[in-house]
Amino acid sequence: MNNKTFKDFVNEDLNVFFNLDEFGEEHELDGEVLTLIVVDCKNDDNFAGYPREQLYASQEVYKHQKIIYVKAADYFVPKVDSIINLDGEELYVDEAEENMGIIRIVASSHES
C-alpha cells in the first residue's frame, strides 16, 4: 500500500519543474545559489495590462520586472517593498505569495 500524501505528490512535481534539465536555472538570490525559475518581463509590451508606450509617457521611467519562482522549502516570502538581490541586481518586491509549495515574487528595477 502506498502511504504517500497529496503533499508528497506535490513536492515530487515541484522537483520536476525546478529540475535544471527542465525549467530550473541556478541563480544567486540574496547571496545563496538556488534553483529558480525566472521570467524576465522587460520585453513584454503588455505587462500588467499597460502598453510600454503608456508606461514611457506617463512615468518617464521604464519598470523592468521579473517574476521569480522558488520552492517554499528553499526560501521565504519576502515583504512587499523590501529589496532582494538577484544575481547582483537589487530588485524591489512588488508582490510575493506562497501557493502549493511555490513562492512567486514579482520584483522590479527602474530604468530611465
Backbone torsions as a table, in degrees:
resi	resn	phi	psi	omega
1	MET	NA	138.4	-179.1
2	ASN	-88.4	120.9	-178.7
3	ASN	-99.0	20.0	180.0
4	LYS	-73.5	142.4	177.4
5	THR	-97.4	170.2	176.4
6	PHE	-58.1	-39.5	179.0
7	LYS	-59.9	-38.6	177.4
8	ASP	-62.6	-42.9	179.8
9	PHE	-66.3	-39.6	178.3
10	VAL	-63.3	-44.1	179.0
11	ASN	-62.0	-37.9	176.6
12	GLU	-64.1	-41.1	177.6
13	ASP	-63.7	-39.1	178.1
14	LEU	-60.3	-39.6	178.8
15	ASN	-62.6	-30.1	177.0
16	VAL	-70.5	-50.3	-177.5
17	PHE	-64.3	-39.4	-177.6
18	PHE	-88.2	6.5	177.1
19	ASN	-64.9	136.9	-179.8
20	LEU	-64.2	-21.5	177.3
21	ASP	-86.7	-4.7	-180.0
22	GLU	-113.2	-104.6	-176.2
23	PHE	-100.5	-21.6	-174.3
24	GLY	-71.9	148.4	175.0
25	GLU	-139.3	148.3	176.9
26	GLU	-81.4	129.5	177.4
27	HIS	-138.7	156.9	174.0
28	GLU	-95.7	117.1	179.3
29	LEU	-118.1	113.1	-178.4
30	ASP	51.6	44.6	174.5
31	GLY	83.9	0.6	-179.1
32	GLU	-119.6	131.6	177.8
33	VAL	-80.0	119.4	-177.4
34	LEU	-131.3	159.3	172.4
35	THR	-88.3	117.5	-175.8
36	LEU	-127.8	166.2	166.0
37	ILE	-118.0	119.5	-176.9
38	VAL	-119.3	127.3	177.7
39	VAL	-111.4	117.9	179.8
40	ASP	-87.6	118.5	-176.6
41	CYS	-99.9	13.3	-176.9
42	LYS	-61.2	-36.1	-175.9
43	ASN	-98.6	9.3	-179.0
44	ASP	-87.3	108.7	-174.4
45	ASP	-64.4	-21.0	-175.7
46	ASN	-123.0	31.2	-179.6
47	PHE	-61.1	133.4	179.3
48	ALA	60.1	21.6	175.2
49	GLY	83.1	3.3	-179.4
50	TYR	-112.9	126.5	175.9
51	PRO	-66.0	147.9	-178.2
52	ARG	-55.6	-39.4	-178.9
53	GLU	-60.6	-38.0	179.1
54	GLN	-68.5	-39.4	177.8
55	LEU	-63.2	-43.2	178.0
56	TYR	-59.3	-49.6	-175.0
57	ALA	-66.7	-40.2	-173.8
58	SER	-83.6	-27.2	-173.7
59	GLN	-116.8	-19.6	-174.1
60	GLU	56.5	11.8	176.0
61	VAL	-136.0	133.3	179.8
62	TYR	-95.9	130.2	-179.5
63	LYS	-93.2	115.3	178.1
64	HIS	-92.6	114.8	-175.9
65	GLN	-114.0	148.8	174.9
66	LYS	-131.4	144.3	172.2
67	ILE	-109.6	125.5	-176.0
68	ILE	-115.7	127.4	175.9
69	TYR	-112.5	129.7	-179.5
70	VAL	-141.4	146.4	177.3
71	LYS	-66.7	135.6	-179.8
72	ALA	-60.1	-28.6	178.5
73	ALA	-68.9	-19.1	-176.0
74	ASP	-100.9	-15.7	-171.5
75	TYR	-150.0	-173.5	-179.8
76	PHE	-127.4	165.0	177.1
77	VAL	-82.8	111.3	-179.5
78	PRO	-73.4	156.8	178.8
79	LYS	-76.2	143.4	174.5
80	VAL	-60.1	140.2	-178.2
81	ASP	77.9	2.3	173.8
82	SER	-82.4	170.3	179.5
83	ILE	-110.9	132.3	172.7
84	ILE	-118.3	160.5	179.7
85	ASN	-118.4	115.7	178.5
86	LEU	-114.1	113.5	178.2
87	ASP	52.4	40.7	177.4
88	GLY	85.2	0.1	179.8
89	GLU	-107.5	126.3	176.9
90	GLU	-78.9	129.4	-179.4
91	LEU	-127.8	144.3	176.5
92	TYR	-92.7	132.8	-179.4
93	VAL	-78.6	115.8	177.4
94	ASP	-90.9	-38.0	179.7
95	GLU	-147.1	150.3	174.8
96	ALA	-158.4	133.3	178.7
97	GLU	-156.5	156.6	176.4
98	GLU	-115.0	135.9	178.9
99	ASN	-149.9	124.7	175.6
100	MET	53.5	39.1	175.8
101	GLY	85.3	4.8	178.8
102	ILE	-121.5	132.6	173.5
103	ILE	-97.2	128.8	177.4
104	ARG	-111.0	120.8	-179.2
105	ILE	-119.1	123.9	171.4
106	VAL	-101.6	118.4	-176.0
107	ALA	-130.1	154.1	-176.0
108	SER	-141.6	157.0	167.9
109	SER	-128.5	162.3	-178.1
110	HIS	-114.1	137.0	177.2
111	GLU	-123.6	139.2	178.2
112	SER	-103.3	NA	NA
